[in-house]
Amino acid sequence: MKSGITKRIFMALAASSALFAAQPAFAQGDDEIVIGGSIPLTGVFAFAGVAIEAGIQDYLKIVNEEGGIDGRQVRLAYEDTGYQVDQSVAVFNKLTSQNPNIRLYYGDSTGFSRTINPELERRGDIMMAGASFATEINDPENFSNQFIAGPDYTEMYSILLEYIAQETPGAKLVFVNSDTEFGRDPIESSTARAQELGLEVVEQIITPPGAVDVSTEVLKLRRAQPDYTIFHGYVLAPLPEFMTQAKQLGLETKFMGTFWSMDSSLWADVGDAADGFMGVMPYRYYYDEEEAPMLERIRQMRPDYQATGYMQGFLTAMLMTESVKRTLEAGEELTADNMKKALNSIEDFDTGGIVGVPISVPGNTVPVGRIYQYDAAEQRMEAVSDWINVQE
Amino acid sequence: MSDFLFFLEVSLAGLGSGALLSLTALAFVLIYKATRVINLAVSEILMMGGYFFFALAAGMSLSPWVALPLAIAGGGLIGAIVERGVIRRMLGESAISVFMVTVGLGSVLVGLVEFVWGTNPRTLPDFTGTAPVFIGQLYISRKIAIAFVVASLVIAIFLLLFRYWRGGVALRATATDQAAAYSCGINVPGVFSAAWIIGCATAAGAGILLGAIGGISPVMGAFGLSALVVVIVGGLDSVMGALVAGLLIGLVEAWAGTYLGGEYKLVSTFIILIVMLMVRPYGLFGTTEIERL
């Protein structure tokens, strides 16, 4: 039996399908501002990538509903990277060639931020931020077109250490870090900072990447008998097991972490072992009850809890669009230099409560954070300090 | 506490985590022994075991003691489906083709988990208890102690089955010579199915134990790669090798991590692997294969 679809009809269908698929590219306005994104929607960092993408999209929705920036709509063009640097670079190249209006970019890792930096410097037309809080990016000279929408990891440690020095002067500390670039980032600088604050780092424990069993590390912790144990370079595992075993051994150390370990939904399943876990958080939590009009708006847009990555994406989009707005208001071209200059002009900026104090961006970071503590009964992080600014 | 007691505690912890490696390695060995397929998807089936348990115990609020066998059976079911649906169709294909299919299967399972349960790491409901275990003055993590007992029991049972059970003997016969096994009336495809089902069920069980210690996430299958090192060191087709090499690597990792630093754990493991590949490429207890050229 002869097929009903001739070769000619098939070709016509294929051509019209291709045109339909390409429609967004043709429809793209010249004055549209595009934020490109190499975002990890799969792989080890997917839990954050999914939330970050939602946070960026929601802030852009708010901006666009209010008429855009100087009448220009803002759009996020992104693709999944699987948290692989080579894939992130490939996505960058693809998106920047497909979208000539990309002036801002969201990158997914320290590796990508470092790899793409020479290209950003060469192009000079894109300002970038991302999921990395690496200390090395906080270098306005060598990473002149990048910024971090929060404190870098060394600054996060400084916030923790200042809190500890205030609560328990002369406290004994143990640093527990994963044997990754992420984990090792703040060790050296923070050990020095601890000494300056009169704190003693009595042990440094390094765990292999992806470590599950931490029995031997807990034995080392018991020998050190610290007042505080600070984890860095982890999301969740192996923190709960560390804390469970330490409690079994009767250790009275207080456990702390940095931003990526601070999502309360991650701790909800852990139960009692999570009670009392503390850490540094650069943003407010979705459910914070202090006055925050922007949080209220987020809760109207999304009735369910949004993870910490969402807040990071949201604030990143806010700072990016504010920079564009200031650049356009000054009548300047949207180059990386001009946008970065506009970003650095942000002083005592009201984030609508996403951060609890007005923020400034003096260099490549927003060096502010607050200590929160997990309450297992309420399944929430509760603030236990004021906002701490570690700007030098 | 004296240094010697500390050393003993560290060694016990190493043996415990080594037992977990042995259990995972056993899944590789069972399948390889019968079918000569290196099933890299064991890592992801281990992950599926953890997620099945999570779905049943946390999602459906079943008792952990009901969820446990069901989750293990779920792992076995995946093994059965994969063997009948994919692997058996590839009989006669090159080993590398089958190997690549298992790599692809692993990716499919990770995607499935991310689709159904999302990408967040999760914690399994506790079913192991929290009271610490002390042997005299020596502390050992409760979960690690349980992992050690379970792995030792399971491996002992398998050793006995292979020696005395009819099906175990059939599996050994198939592993030795498939054609001869056929001619003796052994149901070789049935043996293949049984090996995949039992191997994947073992991996799922290891995944539940692993999840109880470190939680579950779509990337927890990376643990399976450590177990692959154990398999190579112990011998790809040796159940006893999986046990001995697992305990050995667990011990060496614990000593290296404690006395040299955590960054030397994996280094020490891979040094053992390299030395073993140079000196005894078929592993401590693996079958020595000699090819005439």
Interface residues (C-beta under 8 A of the other chain):
Chain A: L41 T42 G43 V44 A46 F47 G49 V50 D179 I205 I206 T207 P208 P209 G210 A211 V212 D213 S215 T216 E217 V218 L219 K220 R222 R223 V235 L236 A237 P238 P240 E241 T244 Q245 Q248 L249 S265 L266 D269 V270 G271 A307
Chain B: M1 F6 E9 V10 A13 G14 G16 S17 L20 A58 V110 G111 E114 G118 T119 N120 P121 R122 T123 D126 T130 A131 P132 Y139 I140 S141 R142 K143 I144 L210 I213 G214 G215 S217 P218 V219 M220 A222 F223 A254 G257 T258 G261 G262 E263 K265 L266
